[in-house]
Amino acid sequence: MSREVFLAAFICVCLIAASIGTMLTYSKLPMHHRQDETNAVVRLVANIFVVMTSLVFSLMINSAKNTFEGIDSNVHSFATQIILFDQTLRTYGLEANETKQRLAVYVEKALGAAPENIDPLVKGDPTSEFALNEVGNSLALLTPTDPGHLALWNDARQHYQKIVEQRWILVEQSEGVIPRPLIVMLLAWLILIFASFGYRAPRNIIIVAMFIIAAFLISASIYLVLDMDIPFSGLIQISDLPLRRALAEIQR
């Protein structure tokens, strides 16, 4: 079970417990705690946190969306640099074939990881890093014999450096940006809101079912936002089609 799934399940349980627990204990409260004036204040406080929760959750959605779109753009840029690097090596000639083969091996490693494993494209995986370093070592061994090949070699070096830089940018972006204290604060506000729902609520199966459904849907929404904030794992993931197209271009 991933961390996001566990957190969403925990939030769901907390919200159900808060709403149903308040509903069941209401009749046991002292009479002065069940007055209309008390109920009015409880509703007023809950309304304040409803507004604040809506604002914070919308900010979380926007942050996760920006993270997802930014990383998706970087993956496309990463694949584009690989294609340009391959085309430069192709123009260089037969001497660059070994470098092309090593580049294909690296891209295959990036695409060959099973979903449950660490993706070598975006993690500091030693095997993947070694494969990419081998591309650079092979490129460094090329010896240009004329100005034309020297210019192509310099272009290839620039493309390789951009690939390495882009890969580490993806590594740094792969952990998400939504701070955990914000999630804890949001959970506290939701518990307060759901507890207010159970205050003076009728005891019947319809009310209980609505509490359970609402808790499930809200926790599922939070899960989707957190999952989108870490787009290399989980239900919502960055597409690997740009890299597959790059690999097809290398192997053409």
N, C-alpha and C positions, 0 to 999 in steps of 0.2 A: 504494500500500500504506500503510495507516494505521500509526501508531506502535505501537499495541497488537499488530497482526498481526506487524510486524517483530520486536518484542520477544519474542513467543511463539515465532516461528520460530527466533530466536537461542537461546532457552532450550532448545528441542527439540534443536537441533544440538549445543549444549554438553553436554547430558545423554547423548546418544547417543555423542558422542566420549569422554566421561569413562568410561562403562561399557565400551564395546567397546575403547577404548584400553587400559584397565587389564587387560582380559581378554587382549589380544594381547601385552602386555609382561610379563605375570606370569612366563612361563617363562624370560624373559631376566634376571630379577632374581637376585642372588647367593643362594646356598642359605640363608644365615642370615636373609634377608628373607622366606623362604617357610616358616618354621617354624610349627608349630601355635600356639605362644605369640603370635607376631606376628599371625596370623590372628584370634586371640581378642581381642587389643587393638583391631585394626581394626574388628571387629564391634561391640565395646563402644562405641567412639567414634562409630561410625555410628548406633547405637541412640540415643545421647544427642541427636544432631542430628535424628533422625527425630521425636522427641518435640517438640523446639523448633520444627521446621518445621511440624508439625501445629498447634501453638499459634498461631504467627505467621500461617499461612494461614487459620485459622479467624477470627482477628481481622480479616484483610483482607476476608474474605467478609462479616463482620458490618458492617464499615465501609462497604463498597460497598452493601450492602443498605440501611443507614440513609440513605446519600446518595441512593440511587434513590428510596426511599419519601418522603424529605423533599422532593425536587425535584418528584416527582409530586404531592404535596399542594400545593406552591406553584403548580404549573401549574393545578390545579383552582381554587385561590383566585384566581389571576390571571383565569381565565375567568369566575368568579363576579362579580368586580368589574366586568368589562366588561359583563356582562349587567345588573347593577344600574345601571351608568352609563347604558346604553342605555335602560332603563326610565324612569330619571329624565328623560332628554332627551325621551322619548316623551310623558311626562306634561306636560313644559314646554310643548309645542305646536309649531306649524309653524316658529316662529322658530329652533328647535334642529335643523332638518332638515340644514343644512349641516354642523353638528358631527357628527350621526349618520352622514352620508355619509363624512366624513373618518375617523371611527372604523372604519367598514366597510373603508375603503381600508387602514388600518393592519393590521387583522386579516387581510385578504387577503394583504398582504405577508408577514405572519408565517407564513401557511400555504402561500404560493406558492413558497417556496424549494425547489429541487431537493435531494435528499439529499446530493449531492456538494458543494453550495455551503454557505456560511455561513448558518445559520438566523438571520434577522433578529429572531426573537423573543428569542433568548437571547444574542446577541452585540452588541457596541457598533457595529452597522452604521450608518453615517451616513444612508443612505437611510431606513431604518426609524425611526431616531431623529428625523429630520426629519418623517416622517409622523405620529409620535406628538406631536411639538411642534405640528404644525399643528392637531391636535385641541384642544390646550390654547389655542392662539391664537384659534381659532374660538369656543371657549367663553368666552374673556375678552371677546369683542366683543358678547356678548349683553347686553342692557340690560333688566333686570327692571323692570316698570312697576307692580307692586303687591307687597304683602308675600308673597302666595302664590308668585308667580314668583321673588321674592328668596330664599325658603326653598328652593325647588327648585334655583335656581342655586347656592346654597351647598352643597347636598347633592351636586350634580353636580361641583363643584370638589373636594369631599372624595373622591369616587369616582375622579376623574381623578388626584389626587395619590397615591392608593393604587395605581392602575394603574402609574404611573411608578415608584413605590417597589418594587412587586412585580417589575416587569420588571428593575430593576437588581439585585434579590436573585437572580433567575434567572441574570443575567449573571455575578455573582460565584460562583455555585454550579456553573457549567458546566464547570469545569476539573478537577474531581476532587480528592480529598483524600488518597489513598494516596501517601505520600512515596516518591520514587524510590530513596533509599538503602536503604529497607526491602526493596524488590524486589531490589536488588543483593545484599544480605545473604542473602535467601532463595535466590537463584540460587547463591550460593557454597555454602550448606548442601546444596542439592540435588545439586550437582556432587560434593561429598564423599560423599554417600550413594550416588549412582550409581557412583562410582568404587569404593566398597566392594563393591557388587554384582558388579562385574567381577572383583574380587580372588578368585582361585582358582575362578572359574566355568568350567564345561566349555565347550570350543570346539565348538559345534554350532549348526545353523540355528535350533533352537527357542529357545535362549538369546538369540541375536541378535535374533530376531523379538520376543521378550518385552521386551528392552531398548528396541527401537524403539517398540513399542506403548505401553509405560509412559511413555516420554519424550514421545510425542505427546499422550497423554491428560493428563499433568500440565501440559504447556505450554498445551493447549487450556483446561484449567481456569483457569490463571492469566490467559489471554486473556479469558475470560468475566468474571472478577472485575474486571479492569482496564476492560473495556468497560462493565460495569454502573456503574463508578465515574464514567464520563463518559457520562451517559444521553441526550445529545442527538445522538450519532453512533454509528456502528457497528451491530453485530448486535442489541443490546438497547437499545431507545430508549423514551423516554417517549411515550405515546400523545398524538396531537394531537386526539383526539375532543372533549375539553372546549372547545378553541378552535373546532372546527367547529360544535359546538352553539351556541357564543356567536355565531358569524357567522350561523348560520341564524336565531337570535333577532333579530339586528340587521336582517336583510334581510326579516323577516316582515312 
